[in-house]
Structures are given as C-alpha cells and as structure tokens.
Amino acid sequence: MTRTALIVAGGKGLRMGSDLPKQFLPIGGKPVLMHTIEAFHRFDETMKVILVLPQEQQAYWRELCYAHHFSIEHIVVDGGETRFHSVKNGLDYVESGLVGVHDGVRPFVSQQVIGRCYELAATKKAVIPVIDVVETIRHLTGAESETVNRSDYKLVQTPQVFDVELLKKAYAQEYTSLFTDDASVVEAMGVPVYMVEGNRENIKITTPFDLKISSVLVNV
C-alpha cells in the first residue's frame, strides 16, 4: 500500500520570539524541518513526502536545502489560511493508499510510532498517536475549578494517519474553528478514530524552552 507523509509547516515563530519561522530554527546543525522529513524517509525510503509551506517561505527553504545539501526528494505545496486549508491543499497531491499528516516542528517522532500508525491505519483507516497525561488536570467552571480524572484523557500527537479517500472526503466538509486537528475533521463525519501509543519525545517545538529540550534530544 502506498504511503505518503504530508508535513505541514506554517509556523511564524511568534511564540519563539524569533524572526525566523520555528521550522527553520537550527538544532544539531540543521533546520528542524530537515530532521522531521528525515524521520519519515528513514522509516520508508519509498514514502512520498509532501511539504506544505507558506509561499513566502519557499525560496528560503530552497536556499536551506542547497546550503545543507539536503537531497531527500519532496514536493513543496503552498500553505493555506489555516492548518485545515493547508492540509486540504496538500491532499490534492496525494493519490491513494495511506497518508500521515505530521507537524513540521515534531522532529523527534520515533520510528516505532510511525510504524504503529501506518500499520493500524491499513485496517482501521483513522489512527492517531497519544500519550498519557502525567500532570493533574483541573476543569474550569466559571470562577471555580475542579480536579478531573487524568486517566480519562490523552495528549494527542502526530502523525495522524488515514486512508486517503476517507481523509479527502473529510476535508471536503466546510471549515469550522472546531477542527483542531485531522482527527477532529474525520470525527465530524461520524467516523471513529483509533489510538496507538506515541512517544513522549515527540514534542511540538513552539517555545524557547522546547528548543532547549530539542538540543538535548537531537543527540540522544
């Protein structure tokens, strides 16, 4: 079955306090985004890689690829107004099989997690990686709050892997702000989404603290 990785990278680095978009920040001597693409290429060298990137960032990305001799084959697609629209743009370049939608700033997804997601999606059609909540959670009720059972909750990661036809049908729906990830788009059609175990190192790099953690993880 054909496997595609659709990598969405539309960050602007605002929370990072940097003029450089977070997907281009260097860790381990090269941009975050290169590490992310390499993770999927390492898992399957035949996997089709589609990178969704804002049009105004594409020239700089080409410069980075040239400077770092980055030769992994990939297609660059224009990003959209929101993540929803960016994924929808990328899906136009996916034909069949399974597609894993992944955040460009999650470079530490493990090979095992990628494998679990694609393997289960071959039969279940909609799969997401999750990890346990380890902190205490409180539910806000107006001016008050109450503790809830954290075992009832999971933290969701990417790649979120789907049957291509299913995901294209889901993204034909009208956009709503309730769509926070690909799973929520699929669930809006009444389709169940299945979970596999993620890896805690699979952090989304969005703050300076995340970047410090990344500097350690890149050498592990």
Secondary structure as UniProt FT lines:
FT   STRAND          3..8
FT   TURN            14..17
FT   HELIX           22..24
FT   STRAND          26..27
FT   TURN            28..29
FT   STRAND          30..31
FT   HELIX           32..43
FT   TURN            45..46
FT   STRAND          48..53
FT   HELIX           55..57
FT   HELIX           58..67
FT   TURN            68..69
FT   STRAND          75..78
FT   HELIX           83..91
FT   TURN            92..93
FT   STRAND          98..103
FT   TURN            104..105
FT   TURN            107..108
FT   HELIX           111..124
FT   STRAND          126..132
FT   STRAND          137..141
FT   TURN            142..143
FT   STRAND          144..148
FT   HELIX           150..152
FT   STRAND          154..156
FT   STRAND          160..163
FT   HELIX           164..170
FT   TURN            171..172
FT   TURN            177..178
FT   HELIX           182..187
FT   TURN            188..190
FT   STRAND          194..197
FT   TURN            200..201
FT   HELIX           208..217
FT   TURN            218..219
//
